[in-house]
Amino acid sequence: MAVADRFEQFATAILPSGLSSSAHARFRSLARHVEAAAGDAPLDYMEHDQIVFVARGATKLVARASLDREQIVAFHFADDLVSLPARGRHSYSLVALQESEFLAFSASEFLNSAQQESGVANEILRRSLVSLSRCREKSIILGRKTAQERLASFLTTMADRIGTPRETQCVIDLPMSRRDIADSLGLTIETVSRQFTILRDQKLLETSGRSIVTITNIAALENRAGHLPAAA
């Protein structure tokens, strides 16, 4: 797809429909198109904070500390807007899980332009609140949940974000490896594999190959994740 088409995708997802042509052109001038093969981190070691729009593919946001320690902070998918900090106490990389395309913006320039357009600022605030909610949820998962609850929580979240509903089921094509899932949940790959087996044996999900997961009983999996029941 042409770079112009990728920007139009960004505009549809992020920019309000009534935005002036001059403001539209200003955001277009700030965008830098980036392509990445699986495993690449093309925005690594940037000197300044970046705002990244995932136009195609799937990625993992990885934080690095000393002694070569890494932590998967989050997964991001098409139409997500990601804050990618410059190196500080930790360094961050946006690693492509599959062939991907991004639009990268200087965070300071992007936010300065957004402040001039209330519709854009409101969309950034909305997405920031969603991101904050996911961070809070993950802190609970890592701090208070069992291995099975962690995997069940992960799968229900992926169902909401990238799943395809099919009657009473939901099919997820997971772009990340079992090791990525384990790293993101603070578990070993052996524990994740064992929990997949248990959930399959309990008829809560089915798997096909390394990537396809079919949740066969969404309500039961939500319960297994330790979620509170929906308010009446």
Salt bridges, closest charged atoms under 4 A:
GLU8 OE2 - HIS24 NE2 3.58
GLU70 OE2 - ARG64 NE 2.98
ASP80 OD2 - HIS76 ND1 3.63
ASP80 OD2 - ARG161 NH2 2.74
GLU99 OE2 - ARG56 NH1 3.32
GLU101 OE2 - ARG6 NH2 2.89
GLU101 OE1 - HIS33 NE2 2.59
GLU101 OE2 - ARG56 NE 2.85
GLU117 OE2 - ARG26 NH2 3.33
GLU123 OE2 - ARG126 NH2 2.81
GLU123 OE2 - ARG127 NE 2.75
GLU137 OE2 - LYS145 NZ 3.80
GLU137 OE2 - HIS227 NE2 3.76
ASP180 OD1 - LYS60 NZ 2.91
GLU222 OE1 - HIS227 ND1 2.41
